[in-house]
Amino acid sequence: MKRNPRPLLMLLAILLAFSVGMASLLNYFKFESTVKKLQRDRISLIADEVKRAADRGNSLGAELATNATIQALIERQLKSDALVMLIEIFDENGKTLFSTDTQRKGSDAPSAWTAAAYRLKTAEWSLVEKTSFVTGIVLKNSFDLTLGSVAVRYDRNVLDRSVGDMGWYIGKIGLATAAGTFVLCALALVLLSRMMKADAAMAEQMQGEGDPGPDAPIQREVRLLMQTAAAAKNAIADIERSLLPGARVERQ
C-alpha cells in the first residue's frame, strides 16, 4: 500500500517554521538583554564616579551632606550623557541631599529607590520604572556604615526603540524564511507527486503489455545471464571431479 507523503511534508514544513520562529525569538531576547546590559554598564560608570568623589570627601573627614564638590560633579555628569535624566544622592533615611533637579533637594527619595538600595544589602542596585531605568550604588564609610546612595535615572525609550526596530527586522527575516520553507516544501510535494504518477503509469503500462516476447532486450539479457551461470556451474563440477581420489591427472 502506497503512503501519501503530503502529511509528512506538511509536518516537516511546520517544524521548520517553528524552528525559525523560536530562533528569531531567542535572537530578539538576546539583543534586548545585550543592549540593556551595555546601557546599565555605561550608567554604572557615572554612578561610580560620583561614589568615588563622595569617598574622597569622606576620607578627608567631611560629612556627605557638606561635600561641596558633589553638586558640581553630578551636574557635569548629567550634561555628559544624553541618556541620563536625573542624578541624585540621598542619605540613609531617604532624604535627598544632592540632585540635578534642584527642586528635589531636601525632599524624600522615591520609596522604591530606598527599598532597592537598603533592603537588598548589596552595593549596587537597579530597578525598572514605567518610562525609565534606575541604577545606583550604596555609599559607606570606612567603618562599613551606610551613609546614603547614588541614584542615576536614565531614559528607557532609547532601549525600547532600539529593541522594537530590531524586533521588526528579525520578524521580517523570520517571516521570509518561513514563507520560503513552505514554498520549498510545496515544490517538493509537487515534484514527488509527479514522480509517483509517472511510476504508477509505467507500472500499469508494463502490466498491460503482459509477458515480453523472446526477442525483447530484457529477455536476451536474462538468457545470457542464465548461460553464464550454467557454464560456471559446469566448470565447478569438473574441478570437483578432478579432486576426487583415483581421478586421473593428465600430465603435460
TAGIQUI-V424560 format. One record per backbone hydrogen bond with DSSP energy under -1.0 kcal/mol. CO is the residue of the C=O (numbers start at 1). NH is the residue of the N-H. If there is no record, write none. Layout:
co->CO nh->NH
co->CO nh->NH
This chain:
co->5 nh->9
co->6 nh->10
co->7 nh->11
co->8 nh->12
co->9 nh->13
co->10 nh->14
co->11 nh->15
co->12 nh->16
co->13 nh->17
co->14 nh->18
co->15 nh->19
co->16 nh->20
co->17 nh->21
co->18 nh->22
co->19 nh->23
co->20 nh->24
co->21 nh->25
co->22 nh->26
co->23 nh->27
co->24 nh->28
co->25 nh->29
co->26 nh->30
co->27 nh->31
co->28 nh->32
co->29 nh->33
co->30 nh->34
co->31 nh->35
co->32 nh->36
co->33 nh->37
co->34 nh->38
co->35 nh->39
co->36 nh->40
co->37 nh->41
co->38 nh->42
co->39 nh->43
co->40 nh->44
co->41 nh->45
co->43 nh->47
co->44 nh->48
co->45 nh->49
co->46 nh->50
co->47 nh->51
co->48 nh->52
co->49 nh->53
co->50 nh->54
co->51 nh->55
co->52 nh->56
co->53 nh->57
co->54 nh->58
co->55 nh->59
co->56 nh->60
co->57 nh->62
co->58 nh->61
co->64 nh->67
co->69 nh->73
co->70 nh->74
co->71 nh->75
co->72 nh->76
co->73 nh->77
co->74 nh->78
co->75 nh->79
co->76 nh->80
co->81 nh->84
co->83 nh->155
co->86 nh->153
co->87 nh->100
co->88 nh->151
co->89 nh->97
co->89 nh->98
co->90 nh->149
co->91 nh->94
co->94 nh->109
co->95 nh->91
co->96 nh->106
co->98 nh->89
co->101 nh->104
co->102 nh->105
co->104 nh->107
co->107 nh->96
co->110 nh->114
co->111 nh->115
co->112 nh->116
co->113 nh->117
co->114 nh->118
co->115 nh->119
co->123 nh->138
co->125 nh->136
co->127 nh->134
co->131 nh->156
co->132 nh->129
co->133 nh->154
co->134 nh->127
co->135 nh->152
co->136 nh->125
co->137 nh->150
co->139 nh->147
co->139 nh->148
co->141 nh->144
co->145 nh->141
co->148 nh->139
co->149 nh->90
co->150 nh->137
co->151 nh->88
co->152 nh->135
co->153 nh->85
co->153 nh->86
co->154 nh->133
co->156 nh->160
co->157 nh->161
co->158 nh->162
co->159 nh->163
co->160 nh->164
co->161 nh->165
co->162 nh->166
co->163 nh->167
co->164 nh->168
co->165 nh->169
co->166 nh->170
co->167 nh->171
co->168 nh->172
co->169 nh->173
co->170 nh->174
co->171 nh->175
co->172 nh->176
co->173 nh->177
co->174 nh->178
co->175 nh->179
co->176 nh->180
co->177 nh->181
co->178 nh->182
co->179 nh->183
co->180 nh->184
co->181 nh->185
co->182 nh->186
co->183 nh->187
co->184 nh->188
co->185 nh->189
co->186 nh->190
co->187 nh->191
co->188 nh->192
co->189 nh->193
co->190 nh->194
co->191 nh->195
co->192 nh->196
co->193 nh->197
co->194 nh->198
co->195 nh->199
co->196 nh->200
co->197 nh->201
co->198 nh->202
co->199 nh->203
co->200 nh->204
co->201 nh->205
co->202 nh->206
co->203 nh->207
co->204 nh->208
co->205 nh->209
co->213 nh->216
co->216 nh->220
co->217 nh->221
co->218 nh->222
co->219 nh->223
co->220 nh->224
co->221 nh->225
co->222 nh->226
co->223 nh->227
co->224 nh->228
co->225 nh->229
co->226 nh->230
co->227 nh->231
co->228 nh->232
co->229 nh->233
co->230 nh->234
co->231 nh->235
co->232 nh->236
co->233 nh->237
co->234 nh->238
co->235 nh->239
co->236 nh->240
co->237 nh->241
co->238 nh->242
co->241 nh->244
co->244 nh->247
